[in-house]
């Protein structure tokens, strides 16, 4: 997925990825919702 990093959509995907990798930074509740479905 490194080849599509230049795409504007890739930037959005990267942001979503970072939010998933560190959801606790955004909201602890989100972290619980993601891990404890």
C-alpha positions in Angstrom: 0.0 0.0 0.0 3.1 2.2 -0.1 2.7 2.9 -3.7 -0.7 4.6 -3.2 0.6 6.9 -0.5 0.6 9.8 -3.0 -3.1 9.4 -3.5 -5.4 11.8 -1.6 -7.5 8.9 -0.5 -4.4 7.2 0.9 -4.0 10.1 3.3 -7.5 9.5 4.5 -6.8 5.8 4.9 -3.6 6.7 6.8 -5.5 8.9 9.2 -8.1 6.2 9.8 -5.2 3.7 10.3 -3.6 5.9 12.9 -6.9 6.4 14.7 -7.3 2.6 14.8 -3.7 2.0 16.0 -4.1 4.6 18.7 -7.8 5.1 19.4 -7.1 5.8 23.1 -5.6 9.1 22.0 -8.9 10.1 20.5 -11.3 8.5 22.9 -11.0 5.6 25.4 -14.5 4.7 24.6 -13.6 4.1 21.0 -10.9 1.8 22.1 -13.3 -0.3 24.1 -15.8 -0.3 21.3 -13.2 -1.6 18.8 -11.6 -4.2 20.9 -14.7 -5.3 22.9 -17.3 -5.8 20.1 
